[in-house]
Amino acid sequence: MSLMLGFGFFTAGIIKLLCGWLNPCHSMVYSYFLKFFYIYGLEGILSNVFLQRNWLPFWELQDWMTLFLEMGFLVAIFGL
């Protein structure tokens, strides 16, 4: 079960890596945040703080962390 879960996360990470998730011109996590805030109307506790400031390094770090998390699952399974 853990191998299937790790492989699923790993394939999602590979797709993001190949499709330009890490493009430095824009942040994908920030675009998802804006979509969920304006289109779906979902507000979190810190949504207004994130909307008032455009922290590009913060959002790029979130893009990298998402990719490392998803691609690290399969490495963690085989490393144990």
Secondary structure in CASP SS format (residue, H / E / C, confidence):
PFRMAT SS
TARGET T0000
AUTHOR 0000-0000-0000
METHOD secondary structure of the structure
MODEL  1
M C 1.00
S H 1.00
L H 1.00
M H 1.00
L H 1.00
G H 1.00
F H 1.00
G H 1.00
F H 1.00
F H 1.00
T H 1.00
A H 1.00
G H 1.00
I H 1.00
I H 1.00
K H 1.00
L H 1.00
L H 1.00
C C 1.00
G C 1.00
W C 1.00
L C 1.00
N C 1.00
P C 1.00
C C 1.00
H C 1.00
S C 1.00
M H 1.00
V H 1.00
Y H 1.00
S H 1.00
Y H 1.00
F H 1.00
L H 1.00
K H 1.00
F H 1.00
F H 1.00
Y H 1.00
I H 1.00
Y C 1.00
G C 1.00
L C 1.00
E C 1.00
G C 1.00
I C 1.00
L C 1.00
S H 1.00
N H 1.00
V H 1.00
F H 1.00
L H 1.00
Q H 1.00
R C 1.00
N C 1.00
W C 1.00
L H 1.00
P H 1.00
F H 1.00
W H 1.00
E H 1.00
L H 1.00
Q H 1.00
D H 1.00
W H 1.00
M H 1.00
T H 1.00
L H 1.00
F H 1.00
L H 1.00
E H 1.00
M H 1.00
G H 1.00
F H 1.00
L H 1.00
V H 1.00
A H 1.00
I H 1.00
F H 1.00
G H 1.00
L C 1.00
END
